[in-house]
Amino acid sequence: MVSSEDDQPDALKYCLEGTKRNLVCWGHEYLRCLAGQIGNQYDDRIKRDESVDDILGLVDQIVPEFINHNEEGEAVDLMMEVERLNKLADFCNKNNYERVCTYLLACSDYAADTEELTQTLRTVYGVYRKFDKFPDALRVAQKMNDMALINELMSDCKDRLTLKQMAFMLGRQRNPYTTTDDEITRIVSNEKLSEHYKSLARELNVVEPKHPD
């Protein structure tokens, strides 16, 4: 059954006729088989305007198993096939979110259109925000050139050192960010960068290299 062709969805057929519970007990290869058949079945049902609720229930069992066993790529691919990228952050944790985001960013280079690209990058942004990775989220917002998200990040970040780091990132890309914070404004405007770098180094307790006499 597991080795059947994708256009013969026997594994999915019998799974849906059963209890649809404890799928992970059947092993990883069975889940991979189901994932492949789910993608095809989802497309067929959408074309026929049929309900996909039952197979989405299977996805909610399969994705956590993939994502927690170093199969982030397969988990992401399945979520893309069933058009549920917006739920991907729910399955991420501190141990796997970086690999998920790395894979998604790689996928974004092959997006079929602007809509797919935006959805992929927004998913990455959402995952980074979930784990308060503000500089990483900012890089994604800059890639989208989305000033609303950039303003949101700068407003929500409460750590001063992180905020300065983000200001340097904005200045380097010349993003037109405005704020009433004079120091952040000067950094974004690339004013007296050497002084700001030295100040930041002192705050981070970074030892400046000594020049030879």
C-alpha positions in Angstrom: 0.0 0.0 0.0 2.8 2.4 0.9 4.6 1.8 -2.4 1.4 2.4 -4.5 1.5 5.1 -7.1 0.4 8.6 -6.1 -2.5 8.5 -8.6 -3.8 5.4 -6.8 -4.3 6.9 -3.3 -5.1 3.6 -1.6 -3.3 4.5 1.6 -5.2 7.7 1.9 -8.5 6.0 1.0 -8.2 3.4 3.7 -6.9 5.9 6.2 -10.0 8.1 5.7 -12.3 5.1 6.1 -10.6 4.2 9.4 -10.4 6.0 12.7 -7.9 8.6 11.4 -6.2 8.5 14.8 -2.7 7.7 15.9 -1.3 7.9 12.4 2.3 8.1 13.7 2.1 4.5 14.9 2.3 3.3 11.3 5.7 4.7 10.8 7.5 7.5 8.9 7.3 5.9 5.4 3.5 5.6 5.8 3.2 9.2 6.7 5.4 10.2 3.7 3.1 8.2 1.5 0.0 9.8 2.9 1.6 13.3 2.5 2.2 12.7 -1.2 -1.4 11.4 -1.8 -2.9 14.2 0.3 -1.3 16.8 -2.0 -2.9 15.3 -5.1 -6.2 14.6 -3.4 -6.4 18.2 -2.2 -6.0 19.6 -5.7 -8.6 17.3 -7.1 -11.1 18.2 -4.4 -10.5 21.9 -4.8 -11.1 21.6 -8.5 -14.4 19.7 -7.8 -15.4 22.2 -5.1 -15.5 19.4 -2.5 -14.8 19.6 1.2 -11.1 19.1 2.3 -11.8 19.1 6.1 -11.0 15.4 6.6 -7.7 15.5 4.9 -6.7 18.7 6.6 -7.3 16.8 9.9 -4.7 14.3 8.7 -2.3 17.2 7.9 -2.5 18.4 11.5 -1.2 15.0 12.6 1.5 14.6 10.0 3.1 18.0 10.1 4.1 17.9 13.8 5.6 14.5 13.3 7.7 15.7 10.3 8.7 19.0 11.9 9.8 17.4 15.2 11.9 14.7 13.5 14.2 16.8 11.3 11.9 16.7 8.3 11.1 20.4 8.2 11.3 20.4 4.4 8.6 17.8 4.0 6.4 19.5 6.6 6.7 22.9 4.7 6.1 21.2 1.3 2.9 19.6 2.6 1.6 22.9 4.1 2.3 24.6 0.8 0.4 21.9 -1.1 -2.7 22.3 1.1 -2.4 26.1 1.2 -2.0 26.3 4.9 1.3 28.1 5.3 -0.4 30.6 7.6 -0.7 27.9 10.2 2.9 26.8 10.0 4.0 28.9 13.0 1.7 27.0 15.2 3.8 23.9 14.7 7.2 25.5 15.3 9.2 25.5 18.5 12.5 26.9 19.6 14.3 23.8 18.4 13.1 23.8 14.8 12.0 27.3 13.8 15.4 28.3 12.4 15.5 25.3 10.0 11.9 26.0 9.0 12.6 29.6 8.2 15.8 28.7 6.3 13.9 26.3 4.1 11.1 28.8 3.5 13.5 31.5 2.5 15.2 29.1 0.1 11.7 28.3 -1.3 10.9 32.0 -1.8 13.6 32.2 -4.5 11.5 29.9 -6.6 8.0 31.4 -6.0 5.8 31.1 -9.0 4.3 34.6 -8.6 4.3 37.7 -6.3 1.4 36.4 -4.3 3.2 33.1 -3.4 6.4 35.0 -2.7 4.6 37.4 -0.3 2.8 34.6 1.5 6.0 32.7 2.0 7.9 35.7 3.3 5.0 36.6 5.6 5.1 33.1 7.0 8.8 33.5 7.8 8.1 36.9 9.3 5.4 35.4 11.5 7.6 32.6 12.7 10.4 35.0 13.7 8.0 37.3 15.5 6.6 34.3 17.4 10.1 33.8 18.9 10.9 37.5 19.3 13.7 37.4 16.7 13.4 41.0 15.8 16.5 41.5 13.6 15.7 38.3 11.6 12.1 39.5 11.2 13.4 42.9 10.1 15.5 41.4 7.3 12.3 39.7 6.0 10.3 42.9 6.2 13.1 44.7 4.3 13.1 42.0 1.7 9.3 42.7 1.2 9.9 46.4 1.4 7.0 46.6 3.8 7.3 49.7 5.8 4.2 48.8 7.9 5.9 45.7 9.2 9.2 47.6 9.7 7.4 50.3 11.8 5.7 47.5 13.7 9.0 45.9 14.6 10.7 49.1 15.6 7.7 50.0 17.8 7.4 46.6 19.5 11.1 46.0 20.2 11.8 47.0 23.8 15.4 46.0 24.0 17.6 49.0 23.4 20.6 47.2 22.0 18.5 45.2 19.6 16.7 48.4 18.6 20.0 50.0 17.7 21.1 47.0 15.8 17.9 47.2 13.8 18.5 50.9 13.2 21.9 50.2 11.7 20.2 47.6 9.4 17.7 50.3 8.3 20.4 52.8 7.7 22.4 50.4 5.6 19.4 49.7 3.3 18.3 53.4 3.5 14.8 52.6 4.6 12.9 55.8 5.3 12.1 55.1 8.9 11.1 58.1 11.1 11.0 58.3 14.9 11.0 60.8 17.7 14.0 59.0 19.2 16.9 61.2 18.3 19.6 58.6 18.7 17.8 56.0 16.5 17.1 58.8 13.9 20.8 59.6 13.7 21.7 55.9 13.3 19.2 55.4 10.6 20.4 58.5 8.9 24.0 57.1 8.9 25.2 60.1 11.0 28.5 59.7 12.9 28.5 55.9 12.4 32.0 55.4 13.9 30.8 57.1 17.2 27.7 55.0 17.3 29.6 51.8 16.6 32.1 52.6 19.4 29.2 53.3 21.8 27.4 50.1 20.9 30.7 48.2 21.4 31.0 49.6 24.9 27.5 48.6 25.7 28.1 45.1 24.4 31.5 44.9 26.3 33.3 44.3 23.0 37.0 44.9 23.3 38.2 47.1 20.4 41.3 45.8 18.6 44.6 47.6 19.6 46.6 49.2 16.8 50.3 48.3 16.7 52.6 51.1 17.8 
